[in-house]
Amino acid sequence: MKLPEVWSTPQPDLIVDRMKLEAANSFTFNNYIPQDYQAYRKKVLSELGEQMGFFIDHDLPLDVEVTGTVYRDGYRIEKLSYQSVENRYVTACLYIPDGDGPFPAVLNVHGHHITGHLAERVQQRGHILARNGFVCLSVDAFGSGERSTVHGVPEFHGGHRGHLLFNLGESLAGIQITDNMRGVDLLCSLPYVDKENLGVTGASGGGNQTMYTAAFDDRLKAAASCVSVGTYRCLVMGHNCPCETIPNAFNICEEAGLISCIAPRAYMMLNAFYDQYSTFVPAEMMETWKIARKAWEYAGVPENLSYRIFPTNHGYYADALEAMLGFFTRHLKGIGHGDPVAIPKDIQYMTLEEAMVYPKGKAPEKLNGIQAYGCKIGEKLKAERAVLTSGEKKAGLEKVLNSYPVKISAVSGGSYEDGWEKLTFRTSHGFTIPALLKESKNGKWRILSGARGKQTLENQSYLQESADSGDGVVVFDVFASGERGKEYGVSIALDYQHTSRSCLYFGWTMMGEWVREYTAIAQWLKEAKNASGVTVYGYRDAGLAALLSGALYGGLEKIVLDTAPVTFDWSAHDVTDFLITTMAMTVPFILKYGDVSDMEQLAAPAKVEWIGEKIFA
């Protein structure tokens, strides 16, 4: 069955423009650093940490295992692993200058290099620092390098794999901060390290880790972020990863607020004039610098916050490396004025095999990737939520989804095509929804949608069955789909990868917005059409929104899930086929309160019917 469009012209940017306006408002609202910036720091870090699921135990044994040593002229590289939290180990290379020390030390964190600390560009900083008298600990970010699903087979830590952690009540950002701070614990445990002179650096996603780790860990005396600092505002629909996504951040601070948490310690922002990613352009960095500098001014050390911009594109290139080396030479060695220091050109890099902590495919069981770790956390959460009451589950699910009901406040319509009335709903929280309506002949109604818009229903038998049933039918485009969306159905992209992450920054979730829309339309049918019974149907991920609408708000006769996922925990399943579900499945902390089986029980007395394939069954 072919479905007509509702609007004369699709409006794919309606929601995007709204989010950008909200982000601009948030930026303006958070455009300050209070004079009591240390109290502000405590508040900001507490709230950000809670949203990231951040936790750390400094008393947990590091359980360091050194598996080999590589020698270079003037320094050596120890290959090792250490325990960050229970069931999570970090692989790393430790670059150590010849001599007794004590040496200043720098934690080296990487961005989106799938080979992690093994990549030559990441190695480069270790070799440079060691040759200049610094100990350097170069670590693998969770899900990268040797911390992949299959040891020795590199993979991207973002996408569905990284988003899974949100559902489990953790996050890549929170995990990276913990892993990095435990790396600082390791450096502090070494007799040849000067514990009073520690630094951290990284580029892109590693630069993001740098500013968060430095903000949370005041043992770090100096930090240098490369091609990473922008604003939270520019992350909306910008090029970023789940490791750079902090739920509810807009309601806590701006990026300047985060960076102010580093004051009065030394912090340098390095940026590229020709950076190809809008998220990190120098103009946004300068906005953050202008606001954050107040913290250093209050502390009486404005010179400790600096920036440099180079004529390069996105990356940690020679100009930035020389600036970093001069910066650490000044702040960690007390030598010079921070001017750039020439870097060696004759680095002898380690081969992939030479740099690996464990031989390919022979890592111990303690070393696991995101999904294996997720399986253990998922089992723990399953046991914990088993003792929750129905009321506790409902309250928790509603909170994490942020699905609190809205109403249909206005309706426009009156034109018809192919027997469908074209309607536009306006919700009480300001969004418009395109919908098609067929009147009921028996007082009953069905509400239909699909995860990628109403056109995805055209080949589903349930649409034709509904149109022929005598029930009234409303077919609508869920939030950011169909005529009001554009970020889906592209074979080289993850569906809703930017939209879903942008929602999270506001404290919204896409799934929660979908639930709101099902609930609002069902209530409108009861009030405006005197519906005697309402059935909700969702194709693919939208099926879970239909189910959650019934589970949380009731009043439904039947819920039909077509080719829908059976769980929000896909840690035990292959997620390499990233088109199997959309990023609307990302709901921070949801598995703390319930999974799909719990939602089915909460939906009673409505009848729940599954049709088509069950995803993740």
Order of alpha helices (4+ residues) and beta strands (2+ residues): alpha-alpha-beta-beta-beta-beta-alpha-beta-alpha-alpha-beta-alpha-beta-alpha-beta-alpha-beta-alpha-alpha-alpha-alpha-beta-beta-beta-beta-alpha-beta-alpha-alpha-beta-alpha-beta-alpha-beta
